[in-house]
């Protein structure tokens, strides 16, 4: 990520085709260690490509990555159980427990005093 960030900083600074030396000087100025193989790999992959097209393609790929809440419940529901149908029947008989939310007044102090 640091190589991509340095590339984008150089591009935003007006350098439409940053070199390895440009990125190295940027990264060394903030104390980063340089892996020249990774740096050259990045430069070879972006050489001759428009940065806006690369960002658009990255957004499309990133949109397909699952993120956020709810993932754990789906995984837990999909997990096989050793008891067969018994747990499903048991869950129907369980009562829903409604928890009362505590108000801020019960804390005895205000966070903004």
Number of C-alpha atoms within 10 A of each C-alpha: 6 13 21 13 13 18 28 17 15 18 14 10 9 10 13 13 17 17 15 16 10 14 23 19 14 18 18 11 9 8 9 13 10 15 10 11 9 11 19 13 11 15 19 10 9 13 13 9 10 11 16 9 10 11 11 11 11 11 11 10 10 11 9 8 7 8 9 6 7 8 10 10 10 9 10 9 9 9 9 9 11 8 8 9 9 10 11 11 10 9 9 9 8 8 7 7 6 6 6 6 6 8 7 10 8 8 9 7 9 9 7 4 4
